[in-house]
Amino acid sequence: MAGHSKWANIKHKKAATDAKRGKIFTRLIKEITVAAKLGGGDISSNPRLRLAVDKAYDNNMPKDNVERAIKRGTGDMEGVNYEEIRYEGYGINGAAVMVDCLTDNRVRTVADVRHAFTKYGGNLGTDGSVSFLFRHCGQLIFSPETIEEKLFDVALESGAEDVVSQEDGSFEVITSPQDFEAVKSALEKAGMKPEFAEVTMRPENETVFSGEDAVRMQKLLDALENLDDVQAVYTTAVIED
């Protein structure tokens, strides 16, 4: 199945992530703590925790930091009690935006999120106002150099729901959230390491932004990303370079 070009956007996202290494550590520690609190500290029986720990190690987080975060989540060490909140809204030209947060102060967080939307030309919506435009799934992106036939065979045999060929030659593997780890593991064992892999909220349809609208939309997304309580930002907007 053919689809949108994602390669440039993924590379841009990775570069932005690398530039915010300290903030990434803070977000991952929060996620590990909450995952351990909700599902226990054993990664073999807690898929959410295993995913968070894998991502932490992929970002070169020290093992001690990971273990302390797990202990805070399980109550073996004192820590902050975080609450999960999702905000939904609209950006430039009505592009859908979802913002996932982990916070110890709901009043502060909603004020910060609303301020970012308002300042940069968006609007904070109500619960459910845009969530139907996204699909909760596993997403793995592979470079254009990947051997197509091998990728298709291994991905589908290991439980992937779809493999999408992009306009720029890259490939997108889509899985259910439950099958994400199994598919990722099978592909890596076959020698195919994804450039980007996570359980995400994937937009069902996308709108390409260019020119001044792209600049304005990127400012809104950056403002939301930079908030301390924000874990992830999802949007139907595709920003062209």
N, C-alpha and C positions, 0 to 999 in steps of 0.2 A: 504494500500500500504506500503511495506517495504522500508526502506531507510538507509542511512548512519547513523552511530553513531554520535550524536551531544552533548550528555550530558556532557562529559568531557570537550569539547571545550567551551560550554556555561558556565560551572563552572569556567573555567580558565579565560574567558572574564569578568565574574562578579568580580572575585578576582582582576583582573587588573584594573577594573573600580573603585573598592573600594579603591585601593591603590593610585588612582589619583583623589581624591575627589575634590581638588581645581581646577584642570584643567577641570573636568566635569562641575563644576559650570560655569566656563568661557564659555565653549562651549554652555551650555544650555541658558545662558543669550544672547549670540549671536543669537541662533536659535529663541528664543522668540522675540527678537528685529526685526529680519528680517521677521518672520511670521506676526507680528503685522503691520509692514510697508506694506507688500504685501496684506494682507487680512483684516486689521482692528483689533481693540483691543477687539472685542467681541468674546469670546471663543465659544459661542453658534452658531455663524455663520462662524467661521474660524477653520476648522478641523485641519489645520497644527498648529495653535496656541494652540488649545486645547491639542493636542498630546504633544507639547513641554512643556506646563504648567504641564500636568499630570506627565511627566517624571521628571520635576524639583521637584515636590512635592514628587515623589517616591524616589528621591535622597536627601530628607530632606532640600531642599533649602528654606530659610525663605521667607515668603509671601511678605515682603517689597521688596526683591530683584526681585521677579517675577513682581510685580506691576511697579517697576521703569523701568524694561526692556520693558514692554508693552508700557509705556509712551514714552520711547525713540523711539520706533518703530512708534508710531502714531504721533510723533512730539510734544507731550505735554511736553517733556523734551529734552534738547539738548543731542545729542549722535553721535556716529561714524556712517558713512554711509558704510555698508558692501556690498560687491559684492559676489555673488555665482559663484564658478568656480569648474568644475570637471576635474581632470586629469586622464589619463589612461596610463597604462604601463604594463611591464612584470617583474616578479621577477625571482627567481631561477628556472631553467628548464622550463622557459616559462610560469609559473603560472601567470594568469591574476590578475591585481591589479587596483582598481579604488579608487580615493582619492577625497572626497568632501571637499571643503574649503569655508570659509567665510572670506573675507579679505578686508582691506582698502588700500592694496598696492599690486596690481597684479604682479608687477615686482619682489618684494621681495618673494612673495609666490611661483612663478614658479621656481625661482632660488633655494629656499630651497627644494622644492619637487624634482627637477632634481638632486640636490646634494645628497639627500638621496638615490634615485634610483641608481645613479652612484657609490656611496661609498660602497653600500652593494650588488652589483652584479646584479642590475636590469637595466632596460632601460625605460625611459619615452617615451610613444608612442604618436600617434596622436589622435585627437578626433574620437571616433567611433571604435578605434582599438580593444577594448575588451568589450565594453558595451553590445554587442549582446550576450555575454556569461552570462549575469545576467538578472534576472527578478525582476521588481519593484513590491513588494508585501508586505502584512502584514505577520509577522511571530511571532508565539507564541509557546514557548517551555514549556512542562509540564513534571514533574518528573515521574519516573517509578512507583511511588505509585498511580498515578492518575487512577481512575476507567475508564477503556477503553470504555466500552459501553456507559456510561453516557457522556463522552467527545465527542465521535463520534456523538451521538444524538443531544446534545446541539449545538455543533459547526456547523454541517451541517444544522440544522434547523434555525440557526441564520444567515446563509449566507456564511459560510466558503466554500472555493473552494475545499479543500482537507484536510485530516488528515493522517499524515504519521507516521507509527509505526517504531521506530528506533531499531537497533540491540541491543542496551543496555537497552531496555525497556521503554525509554522515548518516548514522542509523540511530533510531530510538526504539528501545525495547520497553514494552509496557507490561506490567504484571499486576496481579491483585496485591494488596498490602501483605496478605498472609504468605504469598509465594515469593515475595521479593528476595529474601535471604537465600532461598534455595536456588533461584534462577541466577542470582549474582554469583553464588559459590560455584555453580556448574560452569558458568561462562569463564570465571577466573581459572578454574581447574583446566579448562580447555585452552588457556593461554590468551584469553581476551579480557583485558582489564578495562572497565569503563572509564571515560574521562570525567563522568559525573554520574552519581548514583544516589538516589534517596527515595523515601516514601514521601509523596508530595500531593499537592492539590493541583492537578493539571487542568488548564482551561480547555473546555470542549471546543471553543472557537476563539480565534485570536484576531486582533486588529493591529495592523502595522502602523506605527507612528513615525513621521519624519519631520524634518524642519523644526519650526518653532514649537509645534505641538509636542514633538519628541523631547525637546529640551525641558518644556514645562512638566511633562509627565515624569521624566527622570528625576526632576527636582522633588516632586511629591514622593516618589518611591524612595529616594535617598533619605529624605526627611523621616519617613517612617522607619526605614532600616536602621537609622542612627539612634532611635529611641532605646533607652536602656532596657525597657521591659519587653521589647519586641523580639520574638524568636524567628519569625519568618514572615515574608510578604509575598503574596501570590497575586498575579494580575493577568487579565486577558490582553494587555498591551504588549506589543513587541516593538522595542525601540531600535530603529535603524541607526547605524553609525553615520 
